[in-house]
Amino acid sequence: MQTIDTHSHLYEPEFDPDREEAFARAVDAGVGRLLLPAIDSGSHRRLFDLCRRHPDRCFPMMGLHPTSVNDNPRWREELDRVEEYLENPPEGIGRFCAVGEIGLDFYWSSDFRQEQTEAFRRQCRIAVERGLPIAVHTRNAWPEMLALVEEFRGTGLRGVFHAFGADVETYEKLRACGDFLFGIGGVVTFKKSPLAAAVPRMDLGDLLLETDCPYLTPAPHRGERNESAYLVHICAKVAELKGIAPEQVAAATTANAERMFGL
């Protein structure tokens, strides 16, 4: 059974002691490919290095994370760099599979709504111009995100809502805006998870699997560092909730990822 971790931060410092071992564990667990969203220029080198080491299995995205806009006087320069990289990828990288990780995050602070909104709109326009999907981070901002995505209805904007955690009504409104998929991560394995109640009502053709490692560790590893190998637990939980075999979930979500990201 082969799966794709559509949102992994394996390049982050948490993996410095054993990055290659964690990568090998993922491959051994059947996670044959990893999609790696960018955060900001502070992590680009690590991201690129990992993709150069494993060009057939690690696929980079390029974007500016919303929390990297907060209290950052140079965030527009960061966006310029995003656009430059998308135009001219660094040597040995190949192509970027998406514009991401972009979005809105009002959890830590709501003081930068205007700046985050401007950054999100600009990166959406870049994605449309380049025919790339977007990977969208949303935290404490689902109504605002829905309003922004509706602005782009009919433009060809497409992508994935990473770490989806809203209700079925929001899911239905978002999917009506265009070609969008929904990343299901470790939260689906948590006790009394609202996402676990939503997944049975979501179409399998709309779902992707992701870990967001080293964050959002699924059961039975909660309290530990998350890693891409743990995608198998997320796959198994989605299968349980839908009453189908894990192999069916793996096949469908892999096909969804290959289509969306052009793998």
Buried (B, 14 or more C-beta within 10 A) or exposed (E): BEBBBBBBBBBBEBBEEEBEEBBEBBBEBBBBBBBBBBBBBEBBEBBBEBBBEBEEBBBBBBBBBBBBBBEBEEBBEBBEBBBEBBEEBBEEBBEBBBBBBBBBBBEEEEEBBEBBBBBBBBBBBBBBEEEBBBBBBBBEBBEBBBEBBBEBEEBEBBBBBBBBBBBBEBBEBBBEBBEBBBBBBBBBBBEEBBBBEBBEEBEBEBBBBBBBBBBBBBBEBEEEBBBBBBBBBBBBBBBBBBEEEBEBBBBBBBEBBEEBBEE
